[in-house]
Amino acid sequence: MSNEVAKAAQSESVVNWVAGVLADAAKSQSTLNLSPRVAGLISGALRVWGGLYFPTPKLEAWKYTNPDVIAKGPFAWRSDSLPVGHDTEIGELLNRVLLADVADSSVVTFVDGVFSAKHSRIVEQQGLSLKLLSQSGFDDSFVGELGQHSQDAFSALATALISDCVAIKVSRDVQLKSPIQIAHISTRSLADNVITPRTCILAECGAKVSVIESHIGSEGVRYLSLPMTELKAEQGAFVDYYKVQDESISAYHVAGLTALQERDAQVRAHIFSFGGALVRNNAQTLLSGAGSQSTLNGLSVLRGEQHVDNATLIHHIEPHSESREHFKGIYAGSSRGVFSGTITVEKIAQKTNAFQSNQALLLSTDASIESRPQLKIWADDVKCTHGATVGQLDENALFYLRSRGVGLKDARAFLVRAFAGEVLSSVLVPQLKERLNTLVGERL
């Protein structure tokens, strides 16, 4: 189905609220003194949006996820003039996401889409540049360089609405010991608004950095979040990136992540989904240098009527590169998961080693998962595998635990934790691993 046909099929549901949001965002952008490059980025994204509009399930990439509830809106633009949440509410949310016991860790906090200096802590470190779009000295040279706004409607809309951006640049051979924490806090004041968080990470040759990007919201609040993350690892660099999404189960979250790896670079990316009514994670890894290594893992823990769609692409462009992708989902109630993962290997990318796995655990007869692992290989000297499994808790294992005095509830929780443990074990930040284990336990 063409984009024009898809656009016409749902245009009546969309135009009004989006037009208002774009107009209000343009007023906010006019006060930022944007560089010609960023202004051109916004103009280009507007043109792409005008040719796409929101996708529908008639498009193959959105076959199992219907964003019509987002398209119908209505949502308003979250301007700086609107009040933010109360300090007590903000403090409670921050306590749930920040790793307070990590020494020398910079914290960048946005409250309801607006940067909060009061709740941030920027630790000056040699070789680290951490700037905001609204600040002087902001380096916009790699903003939008890797974005999906030229091909994806939601990414185009997010880019057209850009109001701020965190740009992290780690200089050549600098190795940061503590992770950088970015917290996006959504309070009750954000109800029925749209925000567009954006993060750009550049690790120069031989640099090392960890980034934890958290999204959390007060329960029961309906809003739309369109976060975009661009990550570039130059030759020999190491980037350890985590996105933890624990928003209101009334919220909508459509995210884009693009990682570009040069020769011998290593990128480890983890996507954790706990909240949201409808969540879509579009993640792309481009291995453009020989010897590059990629890890892309994900874990979704859902309940009620939550819906999470993980759409991934790992593109092997040069030879002698490796990738490992492992997404797991735990689904209770009438929740639904979607996994659509593609590994592409170009003809020149000989000696590629790629592994992809998707595993789902259904805790209810009403829960479901659609899994579509795919390989597109044009090279002939490769080792590539993929697979998907869907199942329920092992009754024999439950019986074994119960026969040794473990209660049914605790036995089920033990087995579910063991299922999630494979992804959690690959988290390299000990404090974050502990926090995630706690979150999994809370959801059970």
C-alpha positions in Angstrom: 0.0 0.0 0.0 1.5 3.4 -1.0 2.1 6.2 1.5 -0.4 8.4 -0.4 -3.1 5.8 -0.1 -2.4 5.3 3.6 -2.4 9.0 4.1 -5.8 9.4 2.5 -7.2 6.5 4.4 -6.8 8.2 7.8 -6.4 11.9 7.0 -9.7 12.9 8.5 -8.6 11.5 11.9 -5.4 13.4 12.0 -5.2 16.9 10.5 -6.7 19.1 13.2 -4.7 18.4 16.3 -1.4 17.9 14.5 -1.7 21.2 12.6 -2.3 23.0 15.9 0.7 21.3 17.5 3.0 22.1 14.6 1.9 25.7 14.7 2.5 26.1 18.4 5.9 24.3 18.2 7.0 26.7 15.4 6.3 29.6 17.8 8.5 28.0 20.5 11.2 27.2 18.0 11.4 30.8 16.8 12.6 31.8 20.3 15.6 29.3 20.3 17.8 31.0 17.7 18.3 27.8 15.9 21.2 27.3 13.6 20.6 27.1 9.8 21.4 23.4 10.0 18.7 22.6 12.6 16.2 24.9 10.9 16.8 22.9 7.7 16.4 19.7 9.6 13.0 20.8 10.8 11.9 21.9 7.3 13.0 18.6 5.8 11.1 16.7 8.5 7.9 18.7 7.8 8.1 17.8 4.1 8.4 14.1 5.0 5.5 14.3 7.4 3.4 16.0 4.8 3.9 13.0 2.5 3.3 10.3 5.1 1.0 11.1 8.1 0.5 8.5 10.7 0.9 4.8 9.5 -2.0 2.3 9.5 -2.0 -1.5 9.8 -2.4 -1.6 6.0 1.3 -0.9 5.9 3.4 -4.1 6.4 5.6 -2.5 9.0 2.6 -1.7 11.1 0.5 -4.8 10.4 0.1 -5.8 14.1 0.1 -2.3 15.7 -2.7 0.2 15.1 -1.7 3.8 16.1 -5.2 5.1 15.3 -5.8 6.0 18.9 -2.7 8.3 18.7 -3.8 9.7 15.3 -7.2 10.7 16.6 -5.6 12.5 19.6 -6.2 15.1 20.4 -2.9 16.3 22.0 -1.6 19.8 22.6 1.9 21.2 22.3 3.8 21.1 25.6 5.2 24.7 25.7 7.6 26.1 28.3 4.9 28.4 29.6 2.8 25.6 31.0 3.3 24.7 34.7 5.2 21.6 35.6 4.4 19.1 38.3 4.9 19.8 42.0 8.2 19.1 43.7 6.8 16.2 45.8 5.5 14.4 42.7 8.8 15.1 40.8 10.8 13.8 43.7 8.9 10.6 44.0 9.4 9.9 40.3 13.1 10.7 40.4 13.6 8.4 43.3 12.2 5.6 41.1 14.7 6.1 38.2 17.9 7.8 39.4 20.8 5.7 40.6 21.7 7.9 43.5 24.7 5.9 44.7 26.7 6.2 41.5 29.6 8.5 42.1 30.5 11.3 39.6 27.4 10.6 37.5 26.0 13.5 35.6 22.2 13.7 35.7 20.2 15.6 33.1 16.5 15.9 34.0 13.5 17.0 31.9 10.2 17.6 33.7 7.2 17.5 31.4 9.4 18.0 28.4 11.3 21.0 29.8 14.9 20.9 31.1 15.1 21.3 34.9 18.4 22.7 36.1 17.0 22.4 39.6 16.8 18.6 39.3 20.0 18.1 37.2 23.6 17.7 38.2 26.3 18.2 35.5 29.7 16.9 36.6 32.5 18.5 34.7 34.9 15.9 33.3 37.8 16.4 31.0 36.9 15.1 27.5 33.1 15.2 28.1 30.9 17.8 26.4 27.3 17.7 27.6 25.1 20.5 26.1 21.5 21.4 25.4 20.1 22.8 22.2 19.0 25.8 24.2 22.5 26.5 25.5 25.4 28.4 24.0 28.1 26.2 22.6 25.8 23.5 21.5 27.3 21.3 18.8 24.6 20.5 16.3 26.9 18.9 13.7 25.6 15.4 14.4 22.0 16.1 15.4 19.7 14.5 12.8 22.6 12.8 11.1 21.3 9.3 11.9 17.6 10.0 12.5 14.9 8.0 10.9 12.9 11.2 10.0 13.5 10.7 6.2 11.5 7.4 6.2 9.3 7.1 9.3 6.2 9.3 10.0 6.6 9.4 13.8 10.3 10.2 13.5 9.5 13.0 11.0 6.9 14.4 13.3 9.2 14.3 16.3 11.9 16.1 14.4 9.5 18.7 13.1 8.6 19.4 16.7 12.1 19.4 18.2 12.3 21.9 21.1 15.5 20.7 22.9 18.2 18.1 22.7 20.9 16.6 24.9 24.1 16.3 23.0 26.8 14.1 24.6 30.3 14.1 23.1 33.1 12.0 24.5 36.5 13.0 23.1 39.1 10.7 21.6 40.4 7.9 23.9 38.5 9.3 27.0 36.9 6.6 29.0 34.2 7.7 31.4 33.9 5.5 34.5 30.4 6.6 35.6 27.2 6.4 33.5 25.4 9.6 32.3 21.8 9.6 33.5 19.1 11.2 31.5 15.6 11.3 33.2 12.4 12.3 31.4 9.8 12.9 34.1 6.1 13.2 33.2 3.8 14.5 35.8 0.0 15.0 36.0 0.5 18.5 34.5 1.5 16.8 31.2 -2.0 15.4 30.6 -3.1 15.4 26.9 0.2 17.0 25.8 2.9 15.8 23.4 6.7 15.9 24.2 9.7 15.1 21.9 12.7 14.0 24.0 15.9 13.8 21.9 19.4 12.5 22.8 22.5 12.5 20.6 25.6 10.6 21.6 29.0 10.8 19.9 31.9 8.6 21.1 35.0 9.6 19.3 37.8 7.1 18.4 38.7 4.9 21.4 36.2 6.6 23.7 34.0 4.8 26.3 30.7 5.9 27.7 27.6 4.5 29.4 24.2 6.3 29.1 21.0 5.5 31.0 17.9 7.1 29.5 14.8 6.8 31.7 11.2 7.7 30.9 8.8 7.6 33.8 5.3 9.1 34.4 2.7 9.5 37.1 0.1 6.8 36.9 -3.2 7.5 35.0 -1.8 10.4 32.9 -2.5 10.3 29.2 0.2 11.9 27.0 2.2 11.3 23.9 6.0 10.9 24.0 8.1 10.8 20.8 11.7 10.2 22.0 14.5 10.0 19.4 18.1 8.8 20.1 21.0 9.0 17.8 24.2 7.2 18.7 27.5 7.2 16.8 30.6 5.2 17.8 33.7 6.0 15.9 36.6 3.6 15.4 37.4 1.5 18.5 34.8 3.3 20.7 32.6 1.5 23.2 29.0 2.7 24.0 26.8 1.1 26.6 23.3 2.4 26.2 20.1 1.6 28.2 16.5 2.9 27.7 14.2 2.2 30.6 10.5 3.0 29.9 8.2 2.9 33.0 5.5 5.4 32.0 1.8 5.6 32.9 -0.2 2.8 31.4 -2.4 5.5 29.9 0.5 7.0 28.0 1.6 6.5 24.4 5.3 6.1 23.5 6.8 5.9 20.0 10.6 5.9 20.1 13.4 5.8 17.5 17.0 4.6 18.1 19.7 4.6 15.5 23.2 3.5 16.2 26.1 3.8 13.7 29.3 1.9 14.3 32.6 2.4 12.6 35.6 0.0 12.5 36.1 -2.1 15.6 33.5 -0.1 17.5 31.3 -1.8 20.1 27.7 -0.8 20.9 25.6 -2.4 23.5 21.9 -1.3 23.6 19.2 -2.4 25.9 15.5 -1.5 25.7 13.3 -2.2 28.7 9.5 -1.6 28.5 7.3 -1.7 31.6 4.7 1.0 31.1 2.6 2.7 28.4 -0.7 1.8 26.8 0.8 1.6 23.3 4.5 1.5 22.8 6.6 1.2 19.7 10.4 0.9 19.7 12.0 1.4 16.3 15.7 0.4 16.7 18.3 0.3 14.0 22.0 -0.7 14.2 24.2 0.1 11.3 27.5 -1.8 11.4 29.4 0.3 8.9 33.0 -0.7 9.9 34.8 -4.0 9.7 35.3 -5.6 13.1 32.4 -3.8 14.7 30.3 -5.6 17.3 26.7 -5.0 18.3 24.5 -6.2 21.1 20.8 -5.3 21.0 18.6 -6.7 23.8 15.2 -6.0 25.0 12.8 -7.0 27.8 9.0 -6.2 28.0 7.0 -6.9 31.2 3.3 -6.2 30.5 0.0 -6.5 32.2 -3.6 -5.4 31.6 -4.2 -4.3 28.0 -0.7 -2.9 27.3 0.7 -3.2 23.8 4.4 -3.1 23.0 5.9 -3.4 19.5 9.6 -3.8 19.0 10.7 -3.3 15.4 14.4 -3.8 14.9 16.9 -3.7 12.1 20.6 -4.8 12.3 22.4 -3.9 9.1 25.8 -5.5 8.4 27.4 -3.2 5.8 31.1 -4.2 6.1 32.8 -7.6 6.6 34.0 -9.3 9.8 31.3 -7.8 12.0 29.2 -9.5 14.7 25.8 -8.9 16.2 23.7 -10.5 18.9 20.1 -9.7 19.4 17.9 -11.1 22.2 14.4 -9.8 22.9 12.2 -11.3 25.6 8.6 -10.6 26.7 6.5 -11.5 29.7 2.8 -11.0 29.1 0.0 -11.1 31.6 -3.7 -10.1 31.5 -4.7 -9.4 27.9 -1.5 -7.6 27.0 0.0 -8.0 23.6 3.5 -8.0 22.2 4.9 -7.6 18.7 8.5 -8.4 17.6 9.6 -7.7 14.1 13.3 -8.1 13.8 15.4 -8.0 10.6 19.0 -8.8 10.1 20.4 -7.6 6.7 23.8 -8.6 5.4 25.2 -6.9 2.4 27.1 -8.8 -0.3 30.4 -7.2 0.7 29.9 -8.1 4.4 31.6 -11.5 4.3 32.5 -13.3 7.6 29.5 -11.8 9.3 28.4 -13.6 12.5 24.8 -12.7 13.5 22.4 -14.2 16.1 18.8 -13.2 16.7 16.3 -14.6 19.2 12.8 -13.7 20.4 11.3 -15.5 23.4 7.8 -14.8 24.9 6.3 -16.1 28.1 2.5 -15.9 28.3 1.1 -15.8 31.8 -2.5 -15.6 30.7 -4.7 -17.3 28.1 -5.7 -13.8 26.9 -2.1 -12.6 26.4 -0.6 -12.9 22.9 2.6 -12.3 20.9 3.2 -11.8 17.1 6.8 -12.7 16.3 8.5 -12.1 12.9 12.3 -12.8 12.9 13.8 -12.2 9.4 17.1 -12.7 7.7 18.1 -10.9 4.4 21.5 -12.2 3.4 23.3 -11.4 0.2 26.8 -12.6 1.3 27.7 -16.3 1.1 30.4 -16.7 3.8 28.4 -15.9 7.0 27.0 -17.5 10.1 23.5 -16.2 10.8 20.8 -17.7 12.9 17.4 -16.6 14.2 14.5 -18.1 16.1 11.4 -17.5 18.1 9.7 -19.4 20.9 6.4 -18.8 22.7 5.3 -20.7 25.8 3.8 -20.7 29.3 5.4 -21.6 32.6 6.8 -25.1 32.8 4.3 -27.1 34.8 7.0 -29.7 35.7 9.2 -26.9 37.1 6.2 -25.5 39.1 5.5 -29.0 40.5 9.1 -29.4 41.5 9.2 -26.1 43.4 5.9 -26.7 45.1 6.9 -30.2 46.1 9.7 -28.6 48.1 7.4 -26.3 50.0 7.4 -23.2 47.7 4.0 -21.5 47.4 2.4 -21.2 44.0 2.7 -17.5 43.9 6.4 -17.6 44.8 7.1 -20.5 42.5 5.6 -18.6 39.5 7.6 -15.5 40.4 10.8 -17.5 40.7 10.4 -19.0 37.2 9.4 -15.6 35.7 12.5 -14.0 37.2 14.7 -16.8 35.8 13.2 -16.1 32.4 14.0 -12.4 32.6 17.4 -13.0 34.1 19.1 -13.8 30.8 18.5 -10.3 29.5 19.1 -8.6 32.9 22.4 -10.5 33.3 23.9 -8.6 30.3 23.4 -5.2 32.1 26.9 -3.9 33.0 25.9 -1.3 35.5 25.3 -3.1 38.8 23.0 -0.4 40.3 20.9 -0.4 37.2 20.7 -4.2 37.2 19.4 -4.1 40.8 16.8 -1.5 39.9 15.6 -3.5 37.0 15.3 -6.6 39.1 13.2 -4.6 41.5 10.9 -3.4 38.7 10.4 -6.9 37.4 9.4 -8.0 40.8 7.0 -5.1 41.2 5.3 -6.0 38.0 4.8 -9.6 39.1 
